[in-house]
């Protein structure tokens, strides 16, 4: 026997309301994303000269001569049989050059350069990969 008309009508109405809720939730999610983008853009334009909030990448090509970083890294790796991680190597470079080790942007730039140097030396077979310690690569002289 077929369902009574009231059951069919209410079922159709329930399906319509479910579709409406899904559409509204999708629109709400999009509206929240739009609002987040607008607030981020507004924050960029109202930083009032606060450059620390959005620091720039620092280029190091004028600060170090070619091979200068490796000249600091190589003796340190030879002196450490257990190896040194990338952050430790970057800190050694900063200290050897007499630079500010508390500047996060600068320190991060040195770390990224150190990663590049060590990967190139690894390709050449000059250093070996000693695994990771707390998510940071450890390097050893090969």
C-alpha positions in Angstrom: 0.0 0.0 0.0 1.2 3.5 -0.8 2.2 6.0 1.8 -0.5 8.4 2.8 -0.3 11.8 1.1 0.8 13.6 4.4 3.9 11.3 4.7 4.9 12.0 1.1 4.3 15.8 1.5 6.3 16.0 4.7 9.1 13.9 3.3 9.4 16.2 0.3 9.3 19.2 2.6 12.1 17.7 4.8 14.3 17.0 1.8 13.8 20.6 0.6 14.7 22.0 4.0 17.8 19.8 4.1 18.9 21.1 0.7 18.3 24.7 1.9 20.4 24.1 5.0 23.3 22.6 3.0 23.2 25.6 0.6 23.1 28.0 3.4 26.1 26.3 5.2 28.1 26.5 2.0 27.3 30.2 1.6 28.2 30.7 5.3 31.6 29.0 4.8 32.3 31.1 1.7 31.3 34.3 3.6 33.6 33.4 6.5 36.5 32.8 4.0 35.8 36.2 2.4 35.7 37.9 5.7 39.1 36.3 6.7 40.6 37.6 3.4 39.3 41.1 3.9 40.6 41.2 7.5 44.0 40.0 6.4 44.2 42.6 3.6 43.0 45.3 6.0 45.7 44.3 8.5 48.3 44.7 5.7 47.2 48.3 5.0 46.8 49.3 8.6 50.2 48.0 9.9 51.2 51.6 10.6 54.9 50.9 9.7 55.1 47.8 11.8 57.4 45.8 9.6 58.0 43.1 12.2 54.4 41.8 11.7 55.2 40.9 8.0 59.0 40.6 7.8 60.7 40.4 4.4 63.1 37.7 3.3 66.8 38.8 3.7 69.2 38.3 0.8 72.6 37.1 2.0 74.5 37.2 -1.3 76.2 40.5 -0.5 76.9 39.6 3.2 78.9 36.5 2.6 81.7 35.8 0.0 81.5 32.6 -2.1 82.4 29.6 0.1 82.6 31.7 3.3 79.8 29.8 5.1 81.3 26.5 4.2 84.7 27.6 5.7 82.9 28.0 9.0 80.8 24.8 8.7 83.5 22.4 7.7 85.8 22.7 10.8 82.8 22.6 13.1 81.6 19.4 11.5 85.1 17.8 11.7 85.2 18.7 15.5 81.7 17.2 16.1 81.8 13.4 15.5 78.1 13.1 16.3 77.3 15.8 13.8 75.5 19.1 14.1 72.0 20.0 13.0 71.1 22.8 10.6 70.1 25.3 13.3 73.4 24.8 15.2 75.4 25.3 12.0 73.4 28.5 11.2 74.1 29.8 14.7 77.8 29.1 14.3 77.8 31.1 11.0 76.1 34.0 12.7 78.5 34.0 15.6 81.5 33.7 13.4 80.5 36.7 11.4 79.6 38.7 14.6 76.0 39.3 13.6 72.7 39.5 15.6 71.6 36.0 16.6 68.3 37.3 18.1 66.9 38.5 14.8 64.5 35.8 13.7 64.2 36.8 10.1 67.9 37.0 9.7 68.5 33.7 11.5 65.8 32.0 9.3 67.6 33.3 6.2 70.9 31.8 7.4 69.2 28.5 8.2 67.7 28.3 4.7 71.1 29.1 3.1 72.7 26.5 5.4 70.2 23.9 4.2 71.1 24.7 0.6 74.8 24.5 1.2 74.5 21.2 3.0 72.3 19.7 0.3 74.8 20.6 -2.3 77.7 19.2 -0.3 75.7 16.1 0.3 75.2 15.7 -3.5 79.0 16.0 -3.9 79.6 13.4 -1.2 81.3 15.7 1.2 78.8 15.4 4.0 76.4 12.7 5.1 72.9 12.8 6.4 72.8 11.8 10.1 69.0 11.6 10.4 66.8 14.1 12.3 66.8 15.4 15.8 63.6 17.3 16.8 62.6 17.7 13.2 66.0 19.2 12.1 68.5 17.5 9.8 71.8 16.4 11.4 74.9 16.6 9.2 78.3 14.8 9.5 81.5 15.0 7.5 81.5 12.0 5.1 
